Amino acid sequence: MSRKTSKSTKKSQNEKPETPVKTENRVNGNYPFYYYIILLMLPFLFLMLLEGALRIFQYGAVYEQWIPLKDKQLALNPDIARRYFYQTKSTPYANKAIFDKVKGENSFRVFVMGGSSAAGYPFTPGGSFAKYIEKNLEILLPGKKIEVVNTSMSAINSYTLADLLPGIIEQQPDAVLIYAGHNEYYGALGVGSSESIGKSRWIVKSVLYMQDFRTFQLMRNIINSVRSLFSGDKKASGTLMAKMVGDQKILFKSDVYQEGIEQFRGNLDEMLAQLKQSGVPVIIGTLASNLKDQKPFISFGNSDIPAAAEVYDQAVSEYNSGNFRAADSLFRLAKDLDALKFRAPEEINSTIISLAAKFGYPVVNIDSVFSYISPNGIIGDNLMTDHLHPTINGYQIIGKAFMDEMITQRITPDDIDTRYNSAQRDSLVRQKFYFTSLDSTIGVYRIIILKTDWPYVKEQVPASETMKLFAPKNYKDTLALYVVDNKISWEAAHREMANRYLEEGNVAGFHEEMSVIIDLFPFIYDYYNIAAEQLIKHKYYNDAVPYLNRKYEIEPDAFTAKWLGIIFLNNNKTDESLKYFESAYNMSSGDVQLLYNYAGAFVKKNQHEKALEMLNMCLRLNPDFPGAKKLQAQLLSVMNINVKH
C-alpha cells in the first residue's frame, strides 16, 4: 500500500505542470497600465456626462456677471447675489448697473464697489453716493458720456468684491471707487456669517470657482435640502441683517476677530494688486459708523476686555462733561468691543490705509470727513439713519469727497469744465439729485422694519405693532409701504405717484416723479412715451414736448413724431409740424389721427391737393373719423372756388 502511494507520488512529481491559459488583457496575473487609467477616468467621465445632462435640461442657475440689454448694453446680473448666498432665500438684488457693451471713445466709465452703504440703503435704488458722482461728472464733463456703474449690494463683503473684480477690469474702467468693510464678519461667506463655508480663503475661493458647474450646484442643493430636514429654517422671517448672523459673540482680539481682519486684508490686497497690474486708477474710502447714538448690540466683558456697555456709558459721561476727545476714543472702543460685529472695527480702517499706501492708491477718509461735520466731532444720528447707513445728506457728502479726490488725483480727463468750483458743483448736483418725498418715506419705513427686528430688539416686533409705527397718512405713505413690503416695485410706485399728481392737477409733482424714474433708468426709452401719453391724456400738451423731443432724439418712432407734429400744429408752428408728420407718415401711414392732422398742416400751407390726399386716405380707413368729412367738404369747396377763379 505504501509502495503504491510512493509510485503515485513520484509520478505526480515528474509530471509537467499545465501551461497557463494566456489572455489578451492579463499578463502574469496583472492588468495592463491603461486599464487603471480608464478606471481612474470613469468618475471624471461620469461627472462630465452629468454636467452635460444638467446643462441640457437647464438645471441650476447661470451666474454670468453681465447680461445683455438690447444688444448694445450690458447690465449687472440682478440675480448675481445667488452666487454667494447658499441658505438665505431672500437674497439681495443688485441695482440696474447699465453701461455700453462696447466702450465709446467719448465715454468716461467709473465702477463703484461695496456693500449696502455703497448701494445707498435705505434709499436704494436712487440715493447712493454713486448717483451724486454721476451728476457731478455730467457737470464737469459736459461733452462726455458718463457711465457710473454701481455694483454694490447689501450683505456682501470682500469675497464678493474680489470675485466680481476681474469682470469689472475687463470693462475698461477709468476709475474704481471702493467703500467696503462693514460686512466683513456677517456678509456672505464671512467668518461669522450664517452663510460661512469655512475660514480658509483658499477653500472659499475654490467654492466660488466651482459655482459655475451645475454638478456642484446639484450637490449643494442636495446638502441644503437634507440639512433643512433636520434643522428647519430658523430664520425664515425677519430682516436680511438678522438672517446673516451666525456667530453672535465675536470678542475683541479673539481668533475669529483676527480671522475677519485677515480675510479682509487678504482679499483687498489681491484686489489692489490686480487693479495696479491693470493700470486702473483706484480711490478707496475709510468707513464711518454711528458712534454716539448707537449703543453696543451685545456687551460681554471678562478679565481681558471690559464690557462694551460700560465703556459706552463712560463715553456718554465724558461727552456730557464736554470732554469730546476722550468721548470719541471711548465711543470707538465701545464699538470695537461690541460682540456683534456689524460695525467695522477701527482695524479695518487701518488696513485700508496701509494697503492703499502699499499700492500707492489715494484714500478718502470718510470717517474724518463725517467727524469734522458732526457736532463736537463725533458721528451720530446727524449723518446716520441707523448704526452705519448714512442719511441722504451723508451719502451726498461721501460722493463729494470721492469726487474732489478724483479731481485732485487728475483721474478725470484734462478737458474739464472749470466754470464751477467744488462748492458750486455741489449746489448744482443737489438741485439735480432726483430724490422725492416718496423715496424719503421708503427709507424711513425700511429703517422702521430694521429697528423692529433683532438685534435692535430681542424679539421681532409683531406686524400689527409695526403697522402702528408706519401710520400711513396719505397715498404716498401707502405706496411706500407697498414698496417695503415687496407688493409693488420701486419703479411702479413712482409711476403711480406721478399719475396721482396728474389727476390732482399737480404737473410739477408728475414731472418730479417721472424724472426720478428716467434718471435711474435712462436706457428704458419707453418711459419718455409713457410720460408723454399721460400728459397728453390729461391735455397738458406743451408739458409733453420735452419727453417727446428726448425720445425722438434717441429713438424716433411714429407715436413721438405724430404728437410732436400735432402739438407744433396747434402752436401755429406749421413748418415744424410738417417735418414731424412726414417722419411719422414714413413710419406708420395707416394712423388716421396722423392723416387728419397731416391734412390740416397742408391746409395751413395752402397745399390743398396734398391735404385732400391725406383726408381721402383717412376716410377710407375710417369714414366716421371726427371732423374728417367736414374738413374734406370745406377743402373741396375752396378748391372749386380756386378753379373757377
C-alpha positions in Angstrom: 0.0 0.0 0.0 2.8 2.3 0.9 4.7 1.4 -2.4 1.8 2.3 -4.5 1.5 5.5 -2.8 5.2 6.2 -3.3 5.0 5.5 -7.1 2.0 7.6 -7.4 3.7 10.4 -5.6 6.8 10.1 -7.8 4.7 10.1 -10.9 3.0 13.2 -9.8 6.3 14.9 -9.1 7.6 14.1 -12.6 4.6 15.4 -14.4 4.9 18.7 -16.1 2.6 21.4 -14.9 -0.1 22.5 -17.2 0.6 25.6 -19.4 -1.3 28.6 -18.1 -4.0 30.0 -20.3 -3.0 33.3 -21.8 -5.5 36.2 -22.3 -5.3 39.4 -24.2 -5.9 41.5 -21.1 -3.8 39.9 -18.4 -0.1 39.2 -18.3 1.3 37.3 -15.3 -2.0 38.0 -13.4 -1.7 41.8 -13.8 -3.9 44.3 -15.7 -2.2 46.5 -18.3 -1.5 50.1 -17.3 -4.2 51.6 -19.5 -6.8 49.6 -17.5 -6.0 51.6 -14.4 -6.1 54.8 -16.4 -9.6 54.0 -17.7 -10.6 53.1 -14.1 -9.4 56.4 -12.8 -11.1 58.3 -15.6 -14.5 56.7 -15.1 -15.6 59.1 -12.2 -14.5 62.1 -14.3 -16.4 60.8 -17.3 -19.5 60.3 -15.2 -19.2 63.9 -13.8 -18.7 65.2 -17.4 -21.8 63.4 -18.6 -23.8 64.5 -15.6 -22.7 68.1 -16.1 -23.7 67.9 -19.7 -27.1 66.5 -19.0 -27.8 69.1 -16.3 -26.9 71.9 -18.8 -29.0 70.3 -21.5 -32.0 70.2 -19.1 -31.1 73.7 -17.9 -30.7 72.7 -14.3 -29.4 75.3 -11.9 -28.6 79.0 -12.3 -26.5 80.9 -14.7 -24.2 83.2 -12.8 -22.9 85.3 -15.6 -21.8 88.6 -14.2 -23.1 90.7 -17.1 -26.3 90.2 -19.1 -27.0 91.9 -22.5 -29.7 94.6 -22.9 -30.9 95.5 -26.4 -27.7 94.0 -27.9 -25.8 97.3 -27.2 -25.7 97.4 -23.5 -24.7 95.3 -20.5 -26.1 95.2 -17.0 -25.1 93.6 -13.8 -27.0 90.3 -13.5 -29.8 91.1 -11.0 -29.5 87.5 -9.6 -25.7 87.5 -9.2 -26.1 87.5 -5.4 -27.3 83.9 -5.6 -23.7 83.0 -6.4 -22.7 84.0 -2.8 -25.8 83.0 -0.8 -26.4 79.3 -0.3 -29.1 79.1 2.5 -30.7 82.5 2.6 -33.7 82.5 0.3 -34.4 86.3 0.1 -31.1 87.3 -1.4 -30.3 90.9 -2.0 -30.8 92.3 -5.5 -28.3 94.4 -7.5 -29.1 97.8 -8.8 -29.6 98.1 -12.5 -25.9 98.9 -13.3 -26.0 99.7 -17.1 -23.3 100.6 -19.5 -22.4 100.2 -23.2 -21.3 96.8 -24.4 -18.5 98.5 -26.4 -17.0 101.4 -24.6 -17.1 104.5 -26.7 -14.1 106.8 -27.3 -16.1 109.6 -25.7 -17.1 107.7 -22.6 -15.9 108.1 -19.0 -16.6 105.0 -17.0 -16.5 104.6 -13.2 -17.3 101.5 -11.2 -18.4 101.7 -7.6 -17.9 98.6 -5.3 -19.1 97.9 -1.8 -21.9 96.7 0.4 -25.2 98.2 1.4 -23.7 101.6 2.3 -22.3 101.9 -1.2 -25.6 100.7 -2.6 -27.4 103.6 -0.9 -29.5 101.7 1.7 -32.2 102.6 2.9 -32.7 104.9 -0.1 -31.9 102.4 -2.8 -32.0 102.4 -5.7 -31.7 106.2 -6.2 -30.0 107.6 -3.1 -26.4 106.3 -3.4 -23.3 108.4 -3.5 -22.6 106.9 -6.9 -25.6 108.9 -8.2 -24.1 112.0 -6.8 -20.8 111.3 -8.6 -22.6 110.7 -11.8 -24.4 114.1 -11.6 -21.1 115.8 -10.7 -19.3 114.3 -13.7 -22.1 115.3 -16.0 -21.5 119.0 -15.0 -17.7 118.6 -15.0 -17.5 116.7 -18.4 -20.5 118.0 -20.5 -19.1 116.6 -23.7 -18.6 113.1 -22.4 -20.9 110.1 -22.0 -20.8 109.4 -18.3 -21.2 105.8 -17.1 -21.1 105.3 -13.3 -21.8 101.6 -12.7 -22.7 100.8 -9.1 -22.1 97.0 -8.4 -22.8 97.3 -4.7 -25.2 95.1 -2.8 -26.4 94.5 0.7 -24.9 91.8 2.9 -21.8 91.2 0.7 -18.2 91.6 1.7 -14.7 91.4 0.2 -15.2 87.9 -1.1 -17.9 89.1 -3.5 -15.9 92.2 -4.4 -12.8 90.1 -5.2 -14.9 87.7 -7.2 -16.5 90.5 -9.3 -13.3 92.5 -9.9 -11.9 90.5 -12.9 -15.2 91.1 -14.7 -15.0 94.8 -13.9 -11.5 95.2 -15.1 -12.5 93.6 -18.4 -14.9 96.5 -18.9 -12.1 99.1 -19.1 -12.9 101.3 -16.2 -11.4 104.8 -16.0 -11.6 104.5 -12.2 -12.8 102.1 -9.5 -14.2 103.5 -6.2 -14.3 101.2 -3.2 -16.3 101.8 0.0 -16.4 98.4 1.9 -15.6 96.6 5.1 -18.6 96.8 7.4 -19.8 93.4 6.3 -16.6 91.5 6.7 -17.9 89.3 9.5 -21.5 88.8 8.7 -21.6 89.4 4.9 -22.0 86.4 2.6 -19.1 83.9 3.2 -17.7 85.9 6.1 -16.2 84.2 9.1 -19.1 84.9 11.4 -21.9 84.7 8.8 -24.7 82.2 8.6 -23.6 81.8 5.0 -20.0 80.9 6.0 -18.4 77.9 4.3 -15.2 78.0 6.3 -12.4 80.3 7.4 -9.9 79.4 4.8 -9.7 81.9 1.9 -8.4 79.2 -0.4 -11.5 77.0 0.3 -13.9 79.9 -0.2 -12.3 80.9 -3.4 -12.3 77.3 -4.7 -16.0 77.0 -3.9 -16.7 80.2 -5.8 -14.8 78.9 -8.8 -16.9 75.7 -8.7 -20.2 77.6 -8.7 -20.2 77.7 -12.5 -20.6 74.0 -12.6 -24.2 72.6 -12.5 -23.0 69.4 -10.8 -21.6 71.5 -7.9 -25.0 73.3 -7.7 -26.8 70.0 -7.6 -24.6 68.7 -4.8 -25.0 72.0 -2.9 -28.8 71.9 -3.2 -29.0 68.3 -2.0 -26.9 69.0 1.0 -29.0 72.1 1.9 -32.2 70.1 1.4 -31.0 67.3 3.8 -29.8 69.9 6.3 -33.2 71.7 6.3 -35.0 68.4 7.1 -33.2 68.2 10.4 -32.6 71.8 11.3 -35.6 73.6 9.7 -35.5 77.2 8.6 -34.9 79.1 11.8 -34.6 82.4 10.1 -37.4 82.2 7.6 -38.7 85.7 8.6 -37.0 88.9 9.7 -34.6 91.3 8.0 -31.6 90.2 5.9 -29.4 91.7 8.6 -30.8 89.4 11.2 -30.6 86.3 8.9 -26.9 86.8 8.1 -25.6 86.4 11.7 -24.1 83.1 12.5 -21.7 83.9 15.4 -23.4 86.4 17.8 -20.4 86.7 20.0 -17.1 87.7 18.3 -14.9 89.1 21.1 -12.4 91.8 20.5 -9.0 90.5 19.5 -10.3 86.9 19.6 -9.3 84.3 17.0 -12.5 84.9 14.9 -12.0 88.6 15.2 -8.5 88.3 13.8 -9.7 85.9 11.1 -12.1 88.6 9.9 -9.4 91.2 9.7 -7.1 88.8 7.8 -9.9 87.8 5.5 -10.4 91.5 4.6 -6.7 92.2 4.3 -6.1 89.2 2.0 -9.0 89.9 -0.3 -8.3 93.6 -0.5 -4.6 93.0 -1.1 -5.3 90.8 -4.0 -7.8 93.2 -5.5 -5.5 96.2 -5.3 -2.7 94.1 -6.8 -4.9 93.2 -9.8 -6.0 96.8 -10.3 -2.4 98.0 -10.1 -1.3 95.5 -12.7 -4.1 96.5 -14.9 -3.3 100.2 -14.6 -6.7 101.1 -13.3 -6.9 104.3 -11.0 -8.5 103.5 -7.6 -9.8 105.5 -4.7 -10.7 103.7 -1.6 -12.7 105.2 1.4 -12.4 104.6 5.1 -15.6 103.6 6.8 -17.8 105.7 9.1 -20.1 104.4 11.8 -22.7 105.8 14.2 -20.7 106.2 17.3 -22.6 108.5 19.7 -26.2 107.3 19.1 -25.7 103.6 18.7 -25.3 101.5 21.8 -23.3 98.2 21.5 -25.7 95.5 20.4 -24.1 92.7 22.6 -21.9 93.6 25.6 -19.5 91.0 27.0 -16.6 91.5 29.3 -14.1 89.3 31.1 -10.7 89.7 32.8 -9.0 90.6 29.5 -11.5 93.1 28.0 -14.1 95.5 29.5 -17.8 95.2 28.7 -18.8 97.3 25.7 -21.8 98.7 27.5 -19.7 100.0 30.4 -17.3 101.7 28.0 -20.2 103.2 26.1 -21.6 104.7 29.3 -18.2 106.2 30.1 -18.1 107.7 26.7 -21.6 109.3 27.2 -20.4 110.7 30.6 -17.3 112.2 29.0 -19.4 113.7 26.2 -21.9 115.2 28.6 -19.0 116.7 30.6 -17.6 118.3 27.4 -14.5 116.0 27.2 -15.2 115.3 23.5 -11.8 113.9 22.6 -11.9 111.4 25.4 -15.5 110.6 24.5 -14.6 109.9 20.8 -11.9 107.4 21.8 -14.3 105.7 24.2 -17.1 105.6 21.7 -14.8 103.9 19.2 -13.5 101.4 21.8 -17.1 100.6 22.7 -17.9 99.9 19.0 -14.9 97.6 18.8 -15.8 95.8 22.0 -19.4 95.2 20.7 -19.5 91.4 20.3 -22.0 91.7 17.4 -19.7 92.9 14.6 -22.0 94.8 12.3 -19.9 98.0 12.5 -16.3 97.7 11.1 -13.6 97.7 13.8 -11.0 100.5 13.7 -8.5 97.9 12.5 -10.5 97.7 9.2 -9.8 101.4 8.5 -6.1 100.9 9.5 -6.0 98.0 7.0 -7.5 100.2 4.3 -5.0 102.9 4.8 -1.9 100.6 5.0 -2.9 98.6 1.8 -3.7 101.8 -0.1 -0.2 103.1 0.8 1.4 99.8 -0.2 0.0 100.1 -3.8 0.2 103.9 -4.0 -3.6 104.5 -4.1 -5.2 107.5 -2.6 -7.6 107.2 0.4 -10.7 109.3 1.1 -11.0 109.5 4.8 -14.8 109.4 5.1 -14.6 108.7 8.8 -12.7 112.0 9.3 -15.0 114.0 7.0 -18.1 112.8 8.9 -16.4 113.5 12.2 -15.5 117.1 11.1 -19.1 117.8 10.1 -20.7 116.2 13.2 -21.4 118.2 16.4 -18.4 118.1 18.7 -16.6 115.9 16.2 -18.4 112.7 17.0 -20.6 110.9 14.4 -24.2 110.2 15.4 -27.7 110.4 14.1 -26.9 113.7 12.4 -25.4 111.7 9.5 -26.7 108.2 10.1 -30.1 106.6 9.7 -29.1 103.6 11.9 -25.8 102.0 13.0 -23.9 102.7 9.8 -26.1 103.7 6.9 -25.8 107.4 6.1 -28.7 109.9 5.6 -29.3 111.2 2.1 -27.1 114.2 3.1 -24.5 111.8 4.3 -24.4 110.0 1.0 -24.0 113.2 -0.9 -21.1 114.2 1.4 -19.4 110.9 0.6 -20.0 111.5 -3.1 -18.5 114.9 -2.9 -15.4 113.6 -1.0 -14.8 110.9 -3.7 -15.4 113.4 -6.5 -13.0 116.0 -5.1 -10.3 113.3 -4.7 -10.8 112.2 -8.4 -10.1 115.8 -9.5 -7.1 116.1 -7.1 -5.6 112.9 -8.4 -6.3 114.0 -12.0 -8.3 110.9 -12.7 -10.8 112.9 -14.7 -9.9 114.0 -18.2 -8.0 117.2 -18.6 -10.8 119.0 -20.5 -13.0 119.5 -17.5 -15.4 122.4 -17.2 -13.7 124.9 -15.0 -16.6 127.3 -14.6 -17.7 125.8 -11.3 -15.6 125.1 -8.2 -16.4 122.2 -5.8 -18.9 124.1 -3.7 -20.8 125.4 -6.8 -20.9 121.9 -8.4 -22.1 120.5 -5.1 -25.0 123.0 -5.1 -25.9 122.2 -8.7 -25.7 118.4 -8.1 -28.0 118.6 -5.1 -30.5 120.5 -7.3 -30.3 117.8 -10.0 -30.3 114.9 -7.5 -33.6 113.4 -8.3 -35.0 112.2 -4.9 -38.6 112.7 -4.0 -40.6 112.6 -0.7 -41.7 109.1 -1.7 -38.1 107.9 -1.7 -37.6 109.6 1.7 -40.7 107.8 3.1 -39.5 104.4 1.7 -36.2 105.0 3.5 -37.9 105.8 6.8 -40.1 102.7 6.6 -37.1 100.5 5.8 -35.4 101.7 8.9 -38.5 101.1 11.0 -38.5 97.5 9.8 -34.8 97.2 10.6 -35.2 98.6 14.1 -38.2 96.4 15.0 -36.2 93.2 14.4 -33.2 91.6 16.1 -30.6 92.9 17.1 -32.3 96.2 17.7 -34.9 94.3 19.8 -34.6 90.9 21.4 -37.6 89.6 19.6 -39.1 90.7 16.3 -42.0 93.1 16.8 -45.3 91.7 15.6 -46.5 93.0 12.3 -49.6 94.6 13.9 -47.4 96.7 16.2 -45.1 97.6 13.3 -48.0 98.9 11.3 -48.8 101.4 14.0 -45.3 102.8 13.6 -45.8 103.2 9.9 -49.0 105.1 10.4 -49.7 105.8 6.7 -51.5 109.1 6.3 -51.8 109.5 2.6 -51.5 107.9 -0.8 -47.7 108.4 -0.9 -47.3 106.7 2.5 -49.4 103.7 1.3 -47.2 103.4 -1.8 -44.0 103.5 0.3 -45.5 100.7 2.5 -46.2 98.6 -0.6 -42.6 99.0 -1.8 -41.0 97.9 1.5 -43.5 95.0 1.7 -42.5 94.0 -1.8 -46.1 94.3 -3.1 -45.0 96.7 -5.9 -41.7 97.7 -7.3 -39.9 101.0 -6.7 -40.5 102.0 -10.3 -44.2 101.1 -10.2 -44.7 103.2 -7.0 -43.2 106.3 -8.6 -45.4 105.8 -11.7 -48.5 105.5 -9.5 -47.4 108.6 -7.6 -46.9 110.5 -10.8 -50.3 109.6 -12.1 -51.9 110.6 -8.9 -50.3 114.0 -9.0 -51.5 114.4 -12.6 -55.1 113.6 -11.6 -54.8 116.2 -8.9 -53.5 118.8 -11.4 -50.1 118.8 -9.9 -48.0 118.8 -13.0 -44.8 119.7 -11.2 -45.2 116.6 -9.0 -45.7 114.5 -12.1 -42.5 115.8 -13.6 -40.6 115.2 -10.4 -41.7 111.5 -10.1 -41.1 110.7 -13.8 -37.7 112.5 -13.7 -36.6 110.1 -10.9 -37.6 107.1 -12.9 -36.0 108.3 -16.2 -32.8 109.4 -14.4 -32.3 106.0 -12.9 -33.4 104.0 -16.0 -32.3 106.2 -18.9 -31.8 103.1 -21.0 -35.6 102.4 -20.9 -36.6 104.8 -23.7 -40.3 103.8 -23.4 -40.6 105.9 -20.2 -40.5 109.1 -22.4 -43.5 107.9 -24.3 -45.2 106.8 -21.1 -44.8 110.2 -19.6 -45.9 112.0 -22.8 -49.0 109.7 -23.1 -50.2 110.6 -19.6 -49.7 114.3 -20.1 -51.5 114.2 -23.5 -54.3 112.2 -21.9 -54.8 115.0 -19.3 -54.4 117.6 -22.1 -51.1 119.0 -20.8 -49.7 119.0 -24.4 -46.9 121.5 -24.1 -45.6 119.7 -21.0 -45.3 116.6 -23.1 -42.9 118.2 -25.6 -39.6 117.7 -23.6 -40.3 113.9 -23.2 -41.3 113.6 -26.9 -38.2 115.6 -28.1 -35.9 113.4 -26.0 -37.4 110.2 -27.2 -37.3 111.4 -30.8 -33.6 112.3 -30.5 -32.7 108.9 -29.0 -35.1 106.5 -30.8 -37.6 108.1 -33.2 -41.0 106.3 -33.5 -44.3 107.1 -35.1 -46.1 108.0 -31.9 -43.4 110.5 -30.9 -43.2 112.1 -34.3 -47.0 112.3 -34.7 -47.6 114.1 -31.4 -44.7 116.5 -31.9 -46.4 117.3 -35.2 -49.8 117.8 -33.6 -48.5 120.0 -30.8 -46.5 122.2 -33.1 -49.5 122.5 -35.4 -51.7 123.6 -32.5 -49.0 126.1 -31.6 -49.0 127.5 -35.2 -45.6 126.2 -36.0 -46.6 124.6 -39.3 -43.2 124.1 -40.8 -42.0 122.1 -37.7 -45.3 120.1 -37.7 -44.9 119.1 -41.3 -41.4 117.8 -40.7 -42.6 115.5 -37.9 -45.8 114.5 -39.8 -43.7 113.4 -42.7 -41.4 111.4 -40.4 -44.5 109.7 -38.7 -46.1 109.0 -42.1 -43.0 107.2 -43.3 -43.1 105.0 -40.2 -46.8 104.5 -40.0 -49.0 105.6 -42.9 -52.2 103.9 -41.5 -52.7 106.1 -38.5 -56.0 108.0 -39.2 -55.3 110.6 -36.5 -51.9 111.3 -38.1 -53.5 111.6 -41.6 -56.2 114.0 -40.4 -53.7 116.3 -38.7 -51.2 116.0 -41.6 -54.0 117.2 -43.9 -54.6 120.1 -41.5 -50.9 121.2 -41.8 -51.1 121.1 -45.6 -54.3 123.2 -45.5 -52.4 125.9 -43.4 -49.7 125.8 -46.1 -52.3 126.1 -48.9 -51.2 122.8 -50.3 -54.8 121.7 -50.9 -54.1 118.7 -53.2 -51.8 117.1 -50.6 -54.3 117.9 -47.9 -57.1 116.2 -49.9 -55.0 113.2 -50.5 -54.4 112.7 -46.7 -58.1 113.3 -46.0 -59.2 110.7 -48.6 -56.8 108.2 -47.1 -58.1 109.0 -43.6 -61.7 108.5 -44.6 -61.0 105.3 -46.5 -59.6 103.8 -43.2 -62.3 105.3 -41.0 -65.3 107.0 -42.7 -66.5 108.3 -39.4 -63.3 109.9 -38.1 -64.5 113.1 -36.2 -64.2 116.2 -38.4 -62.7 114.5 -41.4 -65.8 114.7 -43.7 -66.4 118.3 -42.7 -62.8 119.3 -43.5 -63.0 117.4 -46.8 -66.1 119.3 -47.8 -64.6 122.6 -46.8 -61.4 121.8 -48.8 -63.4 120.7 -51.9 -65.3 123.9 -51.7 -62.2 126.0 -51.5 -60.6 124.1 -54.4 -63.7 124.6 -56.6 -63.6 128.3 -55.9 -59.9 128.4 -56.9 -60.7 126.5 -60.1 -63.5 129.0 -61.1 -61.2 131.9 -60.5 
